Amino acid sequence: MSDETIDITKVEALLKGNDHAQLKDLLRDIHPADIAELINELDAEDARVVYRLLDNETAADVLIEMDEDARKEFLDNLPSETIAKKFVDYMDTDDAVDIIREMDEDKQEEILAHIEDIDQAGDIVDLLKYDENTAGGLMGTEMIVVNENWSMPECLKEMRLQAEEMDEIYNVYVVDDTERLKGVFPLKKMITSPSVSKVKHVMTKDPISAHVDTPIDEVVQMIEKYDLVAVPVIDSIGRLVGRITVDDVMDEAREQQEHDYQMASGITDDVDTDDSVLRQTSARIPWLLIGVFGGIATAMILSQFEGVLGRAAPYIMLIGGTAGNVGTQSSAIVVQGLANNSLSSSNTWRQILKEAGVACITATAISSLVFIYNCLNKDLGASDPLTLAVSLSLFAVVMFASIFGTLVPLMLERLKIDPAIATGPFISITNDVVGMAIYMAITTLLTELLT
């Protein structure tokens, strides 16, 4: 059932009338993600009533799908034992870790103490040790694992046993006697291979895998590049310790895109529309203040050229706007290249030279167009120094903005700073200030030489 078919008014009416039986029937046919959206729109008391009507597995799935802030608020009002037995016991380990990681250490320990399955609790404790931005922090431990020396009948029997505890089966992983990953066993081979065959003779050897310390963005690129549905995760000596599925990285990829978009817009922290006024303000004001100082710097530069400012003023917006746009385009291409690994230290200079070539062609086209326009302008003409000054300034500014927009994200990447900040106000502000300085200097010089 799609979220368009959910009538929140009907749900609220059933809640108001305490018609829990009919509400339970209604919820039974709704996808957990749609129930999560519904709960996000209800007040806390009604949300608790809805949760009590869900079976444990559905309730766990709904909790995972909920908005992060709404989920935290909801769980803060529940005892640790309820969280453990109502939700965590019915989650995959990677989802359980995501939930528990949001809480303080004391509540984490309380929840872990109430988990009935000791093995699950141990897996969660192990996963919590990993950085949440690495493969180890994202992986789950639920997977089907077979030994390379098993025969087909042995393998099939063990797979059936392990599958009883899993919701989805993506791959069957093959290990040796020391738990080191040796291959992936395609399910098709189970059907087509003779029963006397051993797993190691029919498995796909040397599968693509991630290390526990591999950054999440590299895992996303790996899954995208090789069209994988799941990636095995190994430790420092090659032992299989978990797996990451495509649905896990989809969420991470979306969050990374949102983060980069906000950074490029000059927002310094991840915020949502339902965040408080104070949180949104604190995330947005730093770059706005930097922009103000950039404007002050531009004004100070212009104040030094009062003699030519009057006639040059109409082109200030053209120079500044062109510089900002060109710089943002250049940095965006580099940031994208760094993100998808198409740009590395080995081809950095090639990218700089290529950008210089693009900038030269672009600068020539733009400055020539403006020069022709000014030649035909009855107030200027070809002999006016300002005509040549504007075109030369545009050429110089476009060249500077292109090279600067290329170099900045590369330098930030080397300094281990998120290069996404280079695509936003940082580039625009710098190019505005430098662009005005170039424009005023060239205009003053030509005015003095040609008059």
N, C-alpha and C positions, 0 to 999 in steps of 0.2 A: 504494500500500500504506500502510495507516495504521500509526501507531507502536504500536498494540496488537498487531500481528502480528509485531513484532520480538522475537525470543527472544534476549535478551542472553546467556543461559546457553549457547545453541547457538553464538552468535558466539564466546564465550570458549573453548568447547570446540574449535572449528575453529582458533582462534588457537593454542591450546595444542598441538594436533596438527599444526600447520603445514600444514593443508589449505587452502592459499591459493586453489586452483582453485575449490573448492566455495564458499568464502567470497566470491570475486569474483562468482560466479553469483548468490549470495544478495543481494549489494549492488546488483546491476544493476537489480533491480526495486523498490528502495527509494527513496523520495523524498529529495532532499538534506536537507530539514528533519528527516526522521526519522533519517537517517544522522548528522546533527549532534547530535541528542539521544543517539544511541548512543555517539558518540565522547566526549561529555561524561561518560559513565559509565565509560569505560575509562581505564586508566592511560596515562601518556604514551607508553610503548613500544608498547603495543597500538594506540593511536591512530595512531602513525606507520605501523604495518604496514597498517592499514585505509586510510590515505591513499595509500599506495603502490599499492594495488590499484584505485584509482579512476582513471578517465580524467580528463584535465586539466579539461575543462569541468565535470564533476560535482564534482571536488575544489574548484574555485573556488566553485561554488554552496554546497557544504557549509561552506566556510570562512566565508562571509557569514552563514550561519544559526547558526553556533556561538555559545555564550555568550561575551560579550566578554572576561571574565577568562581563560577556558579558551583562547580564540583567541590572546590575547596571550602566554600561557605557551607555547603550541604554536609560535608564530612566533619567539619569542625564541631557540629552539633550532635554527632553520633559517638557513642562509646567505642573504644578500640575493639572490644570483643565483637560487636555488631559488624564493624567494618571487616574484620578478619573472616567471620563465619558467613556473613551475608554476601560479601563481595569477593574478597581476595581468594577464598577457597575455590571459587568458580572461574578464576581468570588464568590466562596464560601468564607465565612468569614475567615476560617483558611488559605486559600491561599492568601487572601487579606492581612491578618496580616503578613504573611511571606514576602510579597513584601514591605509593608510599614515599617516593622521593620528595613529593611536595610538602611533606609534614616535617615537624621538628623531630629531633633525635629521640626524645622521650616517647613521643607517640609512636614512632617507628618501632621502638623496642617493645612497646605494649602490644601492637598489632602482631608483630612477629611471634610473640609469646603465645598468642591465641590461635595461631594457624595450626590446624590439626595434623596436616601432612608434614612430617618432619623434613622429608626430602625437598618438598616445595619451599619450606621456610629456609632451608640451607641454600637452595638455588637462589632465592631472592637476596639473601645476605651476601652471597658471592657477587651477584650482579650489581648490588648497590655500591660495591667497592670501585667499580669502573666509572670513569668520567662519562657523564651523560651524553657528551658530544662525540663519543667514540663508538665503534662497532660493539665493544663489550657492554656499553651502557644501553644499547638499543636491542641487543639480541635476546632471543628467548631460548629456553633449553628444551622445549617440547619438540622432538623430532624422532624419526625412525632410524635406528642405527643397526647395521648388521656387520658381521665379521667376514673378512675376505675369504676365510677358509671354509665357510659353511657351504653345504650343498643347497640345491634349490628347495627341497622339502624342508630342511632346517630353516632356511631363510624365510620361506612363506609362513611357517608356523610362528616364528618370532615376530614377523611383521604384523600378523593378526593380533598377537598379544599387545604389542605396543600401540597399534592403531586404536584400540579400545579407549585409550586415554586422550585421543587427539580429535580436534574438530575438523582440521584440514590437513591433507597430506600433500606436500609439494614435491619432496624428493626423498629418496632413501639413500642414506650416506653409509659408506663402507669404511671401516677402520681395521687396523691390524690388532694384534694382541696387546699392544701398548697404548691403544686408543688413538693412535695417529691417523689422520684422515688420509685415505688412500684413493678414494674414488667416489663416484655417484652411480647408483644402480637404477637405470631407467626401468620403469614398471613394464614397459613393452618387452624387455628382455626376460622378465619373469614368465611371460606367456610363450615367447618364442624359443627360449633356450631349453636344451634337454635337461631332464631332471638330475642327470648324473653330473652336470657341470658344477664347478665351484664358482662362487661369486666373483673371485678375483679374475676369472677367465672371461667374464662377460661384462664386467663393470666398465664405466668410462673413467679412465685414469686421469690423475692430475687435474682435478676440477678447479675452477676459479674460486678462490676463497679470500676472505678478509681476515686480517689479524685483529686481535682484541683492541689494539691501540689505533687502528685505522680510523681517521676522521670520518664522520658521517657523510660529509659531502663527497668524499671519495667513494664511499659505498653506493651512494645514489648514482654517481657517474658509472660505476661498475655495472650496476643493474641495468641502467639505460643503455650503455654501450653494447653489452652482450645479450640483451633481451632476456634477462633472467627473471624467474619468479621467486627465487630464494637464493641466498648466499650463505654457505657454511662459514663459521667463524672458528679460527684456530688460535691456540696460545703460542707462546714463544718457542716451544719445541714441537709444534705441529699437531698437538692433540686437538681433537674436535671438542669444542666446548659449547657451541650453540649455533643458531641460525637466524638470519634476518630475512623476513619476507617482504615482498614488494609493497604490501599494504602498509607496512611499518615505515618504509622510506618515502612513500607518497606523502604521508603526514609531515615528515621531516623536510621534504622538498618544498612543500607548500609554506611551511613556517620560514624556511630560508628565503624564499621569494618575497614573502611579506616583510621580512627583516631588511632585505636589500632594498626593497621599494621605499620603506620608511627611511632608511639611511640616506638614500639618494634624494629624499625630500627634505632632509635636514632634521629628521626626528631621531634623537640619540638613544631611545630605548623603545622596546616593543610595547605598544599600547593598542588598546581596542576601543571601540566606540562607547562601551559601557564602563570604561575606567573612570575614576574620579577626576574632577576638574584639576585638582592639585597634581595628580600623576601625569595627566596629559600636558599640563602647563610645564612641569619640570622636564618633560621629554622634548618639548618643542622650543622652549625659550633659549637654550644655549646658542644654537645656530642663528636664531633671530638677533640675539645680542651681538654675535660676531658680524652679522650682516650690517648692523647699525654702525659698528666700528669701521667696517669696510666702506660704508657710505661717508662717514666722517673723513676717512683717508682720501676718498675721491674728491670730496669738497675742498680739502686742504690743497690737493694738487691743482684743482681748477682755480683756486684763489690766487695761485702764483702766476697765473697767465691772464690777468684781467685785460691786458692790452688786446689780445686776440679772441677773448672768450665770446664777445658779443656776436661776431660773425661766425664763429666756429660752433656756437651752441646748438644750432639745428641738427648737427650730425653726432652729437654726443650719444643719444639713444641708439643710433645706428652702430656706432663703434662698439659701445658696451654690450648691446644685445648680440651682435655678431660674435664677439669674443666669447661670451658666455655659452652661446649655442654650439660653436665649434669645439670649445673645450669639453663640454659635456658629452658631445658625440664621440670624441676621441677617447675619453676616459671610459665611456660605456662599452666601447668595443674591446678595450683592454681588460676591463673587469670581467666581461663575458668570457674572453679568452682564458683568463686565469681560472675562472670558475669551471670551465669544461675541459681544462688541461690542454687546449689547443695552443696555448702560449706558455712557454717555459723560458728558463734562463738561457737555454741553448739558442733560441731564436728571438731573443729580446731585441738585438740590434737590427735584425731584419725587419721587425715590426716598426721600429723607430724610423728606419729609412723608408719603409713603405708609407708610413704616416706623413713623413716629410714630403714625399712625392704627391700624395693626395692633397696635402695642404697647399703645395705650390700651385697645383692646377686649380684648386678651389679659390685660393687667394687671387690668382690671376683673373679668373672669371668674374668674381665679385667686384674686385677693384676696377676692372675694365668697364663693367656695366655701370658702376657709379660714376666713373670718369666721363663716359659718353653722356649720361644723364646731366651731369653738371656742365658739360660743354654746351649742351642745348638749353641750359637754364639761362633765361634772359638776365637774371640777377648776378650770374657768375661768368661763365664763359671759359674758353680754353686758356686764356691768358691770366686768369685770376689765380694767385698762389694757393687759395683755398681749394680750388678744383684738384690740383695736383696733391696737396697735403692730405685731403680726405682719402684719395685712392692709395697713396703710399702708406698711410696709416692703416687702412683696411688690410693691405697686403701684409704689413708687418705684424699686425694684431692677429690675423688668421694663422700665420706661421707660428707665432709664439704660442697661441692658444692650443694649436694642434700638438705641438711638441710637449708643451707643459701638461696637457691632458693625458698624454701617453706616458710620460715619465712618472707622474705622481702616483698612480696606482701601482706601478712597478716597484717604486721605492717603498710604498706602504706595505706591499706584499713581502719584501725583503725584511722589513722591520716587524713582521708578524702582526700588522695592524690591518683590520678589515678594509680592503681597497674599495669597498662599496661607498665609503664616505667621500671618495674622490669624485663621484659622479654627480654630486649635489651641490649645495651652496659653496663648498670649499673652492671648487673650480670656478664657479660663477663670480664669487667675490674677488678672488685673486685676479681673474681676467679683467674684471671691471676696473680695478685699481691700476693694473699695469697698462691696460688698454688706454685709459685716460692719460696716463703719463706719456705713452708713446704718441698719442694723437696731439696733445698740447705741445710736446717737444718738436715734432715735425712741423706742425703748423707755424710755430714761432720762428723756427729756423728758416723755413721757406719764405715766410712773410718778410723777414729781414733781408734775405738774399735777393729776392725778386722785386722788391719795391724800393 
